Amino acid sequence: MPNIKSVVKDVKKSRERHARNVAAKSKIKTFVKSAKAAIASGDAEAMVKSISSAASVTDKAAEKGIIHKNAAARRKSRLMRAANKAQAAQ
């Protein structure tokens, strides 16, 4: 642990930010996983709802700078591509 007061504060803030970022990334993964499960199930209504919520969570994380905006766009694009592919197969 550092001795300088400002560095102690920096370490504390860094740990707080890290915990918040890890929680947000975990939330993204959870919502994406549920969206993929809905896509696999084939239920159109559940699929639309879960993809919408996953996209929302991803966008919020990108706004806060937790993930890069292009990474958010890529994740949403992959979800939509999988959903379109599943709908075309039906």
C-alpha positions in Angstrom: 0.0 0.0 0.0 1.4 3.4 -0.9 2.3 6.0 1.7 1.3 9.1 -0.3 -2.2 10.3 0.4 -3.1 11.1 -3.2 -1.8 7.7 -4.4 -3.8 6.0 -1.7 -6.9 7.8 -3.0 -6.0 6.8 -6.6 -5.7 3.1 -5.6 -9.1 3.3 -3.9 -10.7 4.9 -6.9 -9.1 2.4 -9.2 -10.4 -0.6 -7.3 -13.9 1.0 -7.2 -13.8 1.5 -11.0 -12.5 -2.0 -11.6 -15.4 -3.5 -9.5 -17.9 -1.4 -11.5 -16.4 -2.4 -14.8 -16.3 -6.1 -14.0 -19.9 -6.0 -12.9 -21.0 -4.2 -16.1 -19.1 -6.6 -18.3 -20.7 -9.5 -16.5 -24.1 -8.0 -17.0 -23.4 -7.7 -20.7 -22.4 -11.3 -20.9 -25.5 -12.4 -19.0 -27.9 -10.5 -21.3 -26.1 -11.7 -24.5 -26.2 -15.3 -23.2 -30.0 -15.0 -22.6 -30.5 -13.5 -26.1 -28.6 -16.3 -27.7 -30.7 -18.8 -25.7 -33.9 -17.0 -27.0 -32.5 -17.2 -30.6 -31.9 -20.9 -30.2 -35.4 -21.5 -28.8 -37.0 -19.9 -31.9 -39.6 -17.9 -30.0 -39.8 -14.7 -32.1 -41.3 -12.5 -29.3 -38.8 -13.6 -26.7 -36.0 -13.2 -29.2 -36.9 -9.6 -30.0 -37.3 -8.7 -26.3 -34.0 -10.3 -25.2 -32.0 -8.8 -28.1 -33.4 -5.3 -27.4 -32.4 -5.6 -23.7 -28.9 -6.9 -24.6 -28.4 -4.1 -27.0 -29.5 -1.6 -24.4 -27.1 -2.9 -21.8 -24.3 -3.0 -24.3 -25.0 0.6 -25.4 -25.0 1.9 -21.8 -21.7 0.2 -21.1 -20.2 1.8 -24.3 -21.6 5.3 -23.2 -19.9 5.0 -19.9 -16.6 3.9 -21.5 -16.6 0.4 -20.0 -16.3 -1.1 -23.5 -15.4 0.6 -26.7 -18.2 1.8 -28.9 -17.0 -0.3 -31.8 -17.0 -3.4 -29.6 -20.6 -2.6 -28.6 -21.6 -2.3 -32.2 -19.8 -5.6 -33.1 -21.6 -7.5 -30.3 -25.0 -6.1 -31.3 -24.3 -6.9 -35.0 -23.4 -10.5 -34.2 -26.6 -10.9 -32.2 -28.7 -9.5 -35.0 -27.0 -11.6 -37.6 -27.6 -14.7 -35.6 -31.3 -13.7 -35.1 -31.8 -13.0 -38.8 -30.2 -16.3 -39.6 -32.5 -18.2 -37.2 -35.5 -16.4 -38.6 -34.5 -17.3 -42.2 -34.1 -20.9 -41.2 -37.7 -21.1 -39.9 
